[in-house]
């Protein structure tokens, strides 16, 4: 058995409780009328390797990373969810995954399922309208996770990771599939970067614990980067407060971290190669009113929003790039803390 793993017997016992997670939501979704054509496709069979961007069952590692890709599919009014027949979107899916893979996979096996994600066009809808397409995307992610647990996990500690839509879906996975204590004991951490997490969610789901420092485990790590003058965004609507941790000093209060604490901003390509690395690019501090991570030492002119759903000054596309080396280091720190406690 691999280092830090719980017994295989324990994992098999967990499957009885896991197989029902989200079942009511799946039934309700299946009864919805007027679903788009994309939602009439057969459920993905995750026993087929072709339905995984990464399925590292033959590799060795001290833990497993279950990674949920960010939004790469554009979508349109006639199709809000990505089709598995869209080879261009699937290529972008792998590329976007590669851009972040290096943060997580040094000592870990890596698992990243394809899923029929909601397209960018869905984010132009009102939040209540958008939910149908995100629920559909989540069903794929949950199916993939259940397959992974039954066939691949073998008692390994788990790092959940996702960015943007992937962060949203990783939090949903915690809510639906990590309610049992045995599952919580497998969780090293959940890096849900680029989506909001509220106090109300933590109160409703006791298994959701937010990080309070650099080494705690079984916790959520999340933040949303923006310029100092931003007061409203798709990610943190005006009047909303999200929880956040500063990836430079690992504090959750407003204590600022100077740019000298930034180990390196890394800008990667679709092969995962670092094309540009800039140590000490920017500092950061948490705005206590919004919970946003304010980034003072860069400008929207140099780092534009890049997507029509965000105004300039929302540094969403750079959440992990600005803090790449600090995040990479922290994954190792939390994994070491988890393994040391076993």
Order of alpha helices (4+ residues) and beta strands (2+ residues): alpha-alpha-beta-beta-alpha-beta-alpha-beta-alpha-alpha-beta-alpha-beta-beta-beta-beta-beta-beta-alpha
